[in-house]
Amino acid sequence: MSPWALLFLAAHLAAGEPTSITTLTATPAKPTKPDHAVTLQWSNLPDPSPLDYVAVYSPPSSGDLDYLGFLFLNSSASWATGAGSLTLPRLPDLRAPYQFRLFRGPPGRNPRVDQHVDPLPDASRRAAVSGNVAYEGSGARPAQLHLAFTDEVDEMRVLFVCGDGGRRSVRYGPAGRREEEWEEAPAEVSTYEQRHMCGYPANHSVGWRHPGFVFDGVMEGLRPGSRYFYKVGNDLGGWSETYSFISRDTEANETIAFLFGDLGTYVPYNTYFRTPQESLSTVKWILRDLQALNDKPAVISHIGDISYAKGYAWLWDHFFEQIEPIAANTPYHVCIGNHEYDWPSQPWKPSWAENIYGGNDAGGECGVPYSIKFKMPGNSSLPTSTIAPDTRNLYYSSDAGVVHFVYMSTETDFTHGSDQYNFIKADLERLNRSRTPFVVFQGHRPMYTSSNESKDTAHREQMIQHLEPLFVKHGVTLALWGHVHRYERFCPMKNYQCLNTSSSFVDPGAPVHVVIGMAGQDYQASWEPRPDHPEVPIFPQPQRSMYRGAEFGYAKLVATREKLTLTYIGNHDGQVHDMVEIFSPQFDTDSAPDKLVGAMPKKMRYLGIASSVMLAMLLGFMAGFAVRRKTDPARWSPVQDEES
């Protein structure tokens, strides 16, 4: 019997009350892997209420109000009898034991509310406490493995977490080589502390949990396009499972990537805000697609708003456990979003961004966990102007086969003359289009969207002013954005002008903008309403918006030297719901499909364009004459929309 139970029993005996006490057990007490479920069972709970709950704690020394989350007992079919059971799947190893405490409802006066302004349980009427649950080898064995490119094409980086900072290594070797003959490379270690956090809840006992120690090992001298096996750890604390990956091949004639933003992580209990269950489906479908590739390499891009931990440190642990099945075998690249970085004292807050930057979107993290837990190519950084470490992984680029990928920070200075602007400009000027005919640019907040995100209007205008001229001058193929939790594909854009409305065309020299923030997070403002329809809002689709939908999912990119194809895959069925094909201008136009502009000889092309313009003018005049007395000229027209 636990000490808490003994104290509870003594109190009842002293009061002359019945000695039957409420019990709470958690099994198994020593699970071997985080994917093993923990079962909670209780009995002898008198006068059960539907608001009785079990709270989750780690470490066990946490105060009653510093819970990770809670589950209402009425989730069990037998709760009304005073006995029942609940199951918690996939609790990550937090490098400290878990403990569970049963509390009576209804909640009392608790000044705290969650991030949706709903009241939180007050943890004031404790009825039972479980024994501790600690993973076998907790903290010593490596966890949360994820890969990334380095600046060298013959290397691959792996990052992982342990509970202590002792020496760890990565062992690796090509397929077919015996493990005894593998190479071994030491891993560097880093961490951060509670004092580095910039605000609540990240620097408070309710949100802070020690992040463990992040190890960074680099596998060198890799043969291009080859399968390698690896594991991380040491002989004392244990080794991870063995994983594998396909090494980078910059001379490959095909590139495959999976891209999305705003994934977040799901936890199997109520916590301080709603967590997105759809994020599990996104990972599941991407894993399916990766497994179907066999020995073809791929890259994953997650463009901002990564875990949505927002100052609750253990949600990062949940996130990395959730993505490990894909990230331990495929390079997982990220860029920073507002929910990793924004805080009131952030260094760059121009006057036009007064209502955009400087909030508390990151829950006091100010980019610190993001900067330590990931390590992307390049060396971009920015001081936080506090005692916290510099913010890293802001902007960088890398080649993968026929695609040059560029990542930016929409949260730090990107305007003309800034370090980031100069990096982007120099990077695009160095492009070798014979080696990488396609350029994919990525950032968090979008340059174009038809979502009703009026707060970010000034931000979009600044991006169009400062960055779009670089995109057009240097022929960026695709510009991918998150932040808006929808999918929306625009035509190739230049200063709000649409250059081609087809879904298959030769690159016109301006990027196709696609918003891909539909990976998991669910809250989203509506589409932009028509301004002349205030009483009964309607949400027409602008002509420049080729396709938009609210289905969760992700984007898949497949590129050869001739063509780049981007598809939108929905989580509800794992099928393609939108597609665009962009042919390289270097493509042999004589063999291109007839529907492509580039397939025509120049003289015929100009004649065709002129004829089309004349016909369009004639039809437009006739249509306008017919409807002018009935309606105002429409700036909007409905285009294919999956929502309908």
Secondary structure, DSSP 8 states (H G I E B T S, - for coil): --HHHHHHHHHHHHTT------EEEEE-SS-SSTTS-EEEEEE--SS--TT-EEEEESSTTS-TT--SEEEEGGGSTTGGGT-EEEEE------SS-BEEEEE-SS------B-TTS-B------EEEE---B--TTTTTS-EEEEEE--SSTT-EEEEEEESS----EEEEEETTS-GGG-EEEEEEEE---GGG--STTTTSTTT-----EEEEEEE-S--TT-EEEEEEEETTTEE---EEEE---TT-SEEEEEEES------SSB-SS---THHHHHHHHHHHHHHHHTT---EEEEES--S--TT-THHHHHHHHHHHHHHTTSBEEEE--HHHH--TT-S---GGGTTTSSS-TTTT-TTHHHHHH---SS--EE--SSSS--EE--SEEEEETTEEEEE--SSS--STTSHHHHHHHHHHHT--TTT--EEEEEESS-SS--B--GGGHHHHHHHHHHTHHHHHHTT--EEEE-SSSSEEEEEEEETTEES---SEEE--SS-EEEEE--SS------B---TT--SS-----BTTEEEEE---EEEEEEEESSEEEEEEEETTTS-EEEEEEEE-TTS-GGGS-TTSGGGS-HHHHHHHHHHHHHHHHHHHHHHHHHHTTTS---SB----BTT-
